[in-house]
Amino acid sequence: MKRTHNNGELRLSHVGQEVTLIGWVSKRRNLGSLVFIDLRDRSGLVQLTFDETMADSVKEVRNEYILQVTGIVAAKDVPNPKLATGEVEVRVSEVKIVNSAETTPIMIADETDALEDTRLKYRYLDIRRETIQKNLILRHQVCMVVRNFLSSLGFIEVETPILCKSTPEGARDYLVPSRISKGKFYALPQSPQIYKQLLMVGGMEKYFQIARCFRDEDLRADRQPEFTQIDIEMSFIDEEDIWGVVESLMKEVFFKVKGIELDSFLRIPYTECMSKYGSDKPDLRFDLPLQDASKVFANTTFGVFQSVLENKGIVNALVVENGADKFSRKDLDKLQEFVKIYGAKALANLKYTGEWSGSIAKVVSEEEKAALISELGVKEGDIVFFVADKKKVAQTALGALRSKLGKDLGLIDENKYSFLWVTNFPMFEYVEEENRYVAAHHPFTSPNLEDVDKLMTDQENCYSRAYDLVLNGYELLSGSIRIHDQKLQEKVFEAIGMTMEEAHEKFGFFIDAFRYGTPPHGGVGIGLERLIMILTGTDNIRDVVAFPKTASASDLMSEAPNLVDEKQLRELSIKIVE
């Protein structure tokens, strides 16, 4: 189909020109002898005017019909400042109905009233909405910036396999049965982790890939079963080299796509981050730190706090400035239930308004109240929340409360982008169900050199060269310096209870590669969808994915997953068991 211009590009400079346009009918207004139609394509929309000689030719036209029109661009008598093309209109002399359309099941507008399930069922219509189109265009722009920037630094883009071997570490794999090798399965990659390390063994030195990844795990607003990762790996480097590349990349993306110049990136070790914010992905757009009040209550006679401290727990506190009059009894009861979600048994509070009140005002001594003022900086008009429990529970529960209060009290600067490197993550985490330590990151992460001797004797206090980049409360990327020494790798396998026989069964080809001169290397995997979510200002990952899945991992449009016929199952030697 011929067209001379995109609909959204017409301006006063085009007045007097004859143009041919094509697009969807966004809105029709019939004023008797005149008909006005807003014609939309990906670039935007422009108003068409049909006079009395042309009105009959579009009398059957409705929303979402596709028209091809020819006409003269004219200046509007009354401009529309809300539209980019609002100063002009096209006075149509020829029109062709390219295709008709039934009434759509969803409204094609930014402020659609359709339920999300309906939008996903008719996603091909939902994509016509300007909001979704802008999100997908921005995603494309980010990918182009990434490719160009990393290529300029000498990185090589390499595709890695989608059909690979299942290595049961981390989330569940999606399995693909092999027709040729009966009873055997491929796995879809959770990340290109092993392959990108093998590329370093292969001497590529600088690799990147905008890679599809698959994880069979429970979903939420910022997670999909299939997602995209900006994967980066480098040889002969240390943490500073990786961080420098990533920071430069983020600055390039934000400047090229949003025109924003980023501030410096903060760095906080994991233990300090948990102590101060109760989270390893804190939102630093507002200042509401956790404080350890254990010393304040070291000699307390309050039985609950006393028992927790005697059992090596902590009393954590959160001071909300000028918050004493912002929480009703009903609000406080709701917050009490909220922290229980995170394992806390209770949430205590004290209000200071010149006098002390609150749930524990009568059991806290005058000395302890004075210490809260001097040690925690409590001022008149403040409220203090307390969680007394095991260290991890107290920190996590109060950290979640911190995030909730940041939103509820309007403390967040929505125009701010706060990047934070969280470093020195624990090497291991204890899984009570399995009664053993497992790799907190993945088993190829290097321990801190000073902690190598602790691998077998003090796993709780063994830290790694793993790091995350956090942006506005989201984990934007995870990465680490990898193990490149075969003996150290064997020691880490042993530390997580994996024999070398088991290791060879799961990672045999990878372990063999270590015998032939593996360079020191490290890298990151950046969550593309999470980055686009933040750049577009949405909190729903489905808004930045062309054809997303629901929370139950279903595609409502194509009705996947679905049944397959018996012939396909027989070819794969698979039988469905009810």
LINLIN-V358442 format. One record per backbone hydrogen bond with DSSP energy under -0.5 kcal/mol. NH is the residue of the N-H (numbers start at 1). CO is the residue of the C=O. Records with the same first field share a line. If there is no record, write none. Layout:
# LINLIN-V358442
NH = CO, CO
This chain:
# LINLIN-V358442
4 = 20
5 = 20
9 = 6
10 = 7
14 = 11
15 = 12
16 = 73
17 = 14
19 = 71
21 = 69
23 = 67
24 = 40
25 = 65
26 = 24, 38
27 = 38
29 = 36
31 = 29, 34
33 = 31
34 = 31
35 = 50
36 = 29
37 = 48
38 = 27
39 = 37, 46
40 = 24, 38
41 = 44
44 = 41
46 = 39
47 = 88
48 = 37
49 = 90
50 = 35
51 = 49
54 = 51
55 = 51
57 = 54
58 = 55
59 = 56
61 = 58
64 = 25
65 = 62
66 = 99
67 = 23, 65
68 = 96
69 = 21
70 = 94
71 = 19
72 = 91
73 = 17
74 = 89
76 = 87
80 = 86
81 = 79
83 = 80
86 = 83
88 = 85
89 = 74
90 = 47
91 = 72, 89
92 = 49, 90
93 = 70
94 = 70
96 = 68
98 = 66, 96
99 = 66
109 = 107
112 = 109, 110
119 = 115
120 = 116
121 = 117
122 = 118
123 = 120
125 = 122
126 = 122
127 = 123
128 = 125
129 = 126
133 = 129
134 = 130
135 = 131
136 = 132
137 = 133
138 = 134
139 = 135
140 = 136
141 = 137
142 = 138
143 = 139
144 = 140
145 = 141
146 = 142
147 = 143
148 = 144
149 = 145
150 = 146
151 = 147
152 = 148
153 = 149, 150
154 = 151
155 = 150
156 = 206
158 = 156, 208
164 = 162, 187
169 = 167
172 = 216
175 = 173
176 = 186
178 = 184
182 = 180
183 = 572
184 = 181
186 = 176
187 = 164
188 = 174
189 = 162
196 = 192
197 = 193
198 = 194
199 = 195
200 = 196
201 = 197
202 = 198
203 = 200
204 = 199
206 = 204
207 = 233
208 = 156
209 = 231
211 = 209, 229
213 = 227
214 = 189
215 = 225
216 = 172
217 = 215
219 = 551
220 = 223
223 = 220
227 = 213
229 = 211
230 = 526
231 = 209, 229
232 = 524
233 = 207
234 = 522
235 = 205
236 = 520
241 = 238
242 = 238
243 = 239
244 = 240
245 = 241
246 = 242
247 = 243
248 = 244
249 = 245
250 = 246
251 = 247
252 = 248
253 = 249
254 = 250
255 = 251
256 = 252
257 = 253
258 = 254
259 = 254, 255
260 = 254
262 = 260
266 = 419
268 = 421
270 = 423
273 = 269
274 = 270
275 = 271
276 = 272
277 = 273
278 = 273, 274
279 = 273
284 = 282
286 = 283
288 = 286
290 = 276
291 = 317
293 = 291, 315
297 = 293
298 = 295
300 = 297
303 = 301
306 = 302
307 = 303
308 = 304
309 = 305
310 = 306
311 = 307
312 = 309
313 = 308
314 = 389
316 = 314, 387
317 = 291
318 = 385
319 = 289
320 = 318, 383
321 = 319
323 = 320
324 = 381
326 = 323
332 = 328
333 = 329
334 = 330
335 = 331
336 = 332
337 = 333
338 = 334
339 = 335
340 = 336
341 = 337, 338
342 = 339
343 = 340
344 = 339
348 = 386
350 = 384
351 = 357
352 = 382
353 = 351, 355
357 = 351
360 = 349
361 = 358
363 = 360
364 = 360
369 = 365
370 = 366
371 = 367
372 = 368
373 = 369
374 = 370
375 = 371
376 = 371, 372
377 = 373
378 = 372
381 = 352
382 = 352, 379
383 = 320
384 = 350
385 = 318
386 = 348
387 = 316
389 = 314, 387
394 = 390
395 = 391
396 = 392
397 = 393
398 = 394
399 = 395
400 = 396
401 = 397
402 = 398
403 = 399
404 = 400
405 = 401
406 = 402
407 = 403
408 = 404
409 = 405
410 = 407
411 = 406
412 = 406
413 = 285
414 = 412
416 = 413
419 = 417
420 = 470
421 = 266
422 = 420, 468
423 = 268, 421
424 = 466
425 = 466
427 = 462
428 = 462
429 = 438
431 = 436
432 = 430
434 = 431
435 = 431
436 = 431
438 = 429
440 = 427
441 = 427
445 = 442
446 = 481
448 = 463
451 = 448
452 = 449
454 = 451
455 = 452
458 = 454
461 = 458
462 = 459
463 = 461
464 = 425
465 = 446
467 = 479
468 = 422
469 = 477
470 = 420, 468
471 = 474
472 = 418
473 = 282
474 = 471
476 = 469, 474
477 = 469
478 = 525
479 = 467
480 = 523
481 = 465
482 = 521
483 = 444
486 = 484
489 = 485
490 = 486
491 = 487
492 = 488
493 = 489
494 = 490
495 = 491
496 = 492
497 = 494
498 = 493
499 = 497
503 = 499
504 = 500
505 = 501
506 = 502
507 = 503
508 = 504
510 = 507
511 = 507
512 = 508
513 = 509
514 = 510, 511
515 = 512
516 = 513
517 = 514
518 = 514
522 = 234
523 = 480
524 = 232
525 = 478
526 = 230
527 = 476
528 = 228, 526
529 = 228
531 = 527
532 = 528
533 = 529
534 = 530
535 = 531
536 = 532
537 = 533
538 = 533
541 = 221, 539
543 = 540
544 = 541
545 = 542
548 = 545
550 = 554
553 = 550
555 = 560
556 = 554
559 = 555
560 = 555
569 = 565
570 = 566
571 = 567
572 = 568
573 = 570
574 = 569
578 = 576
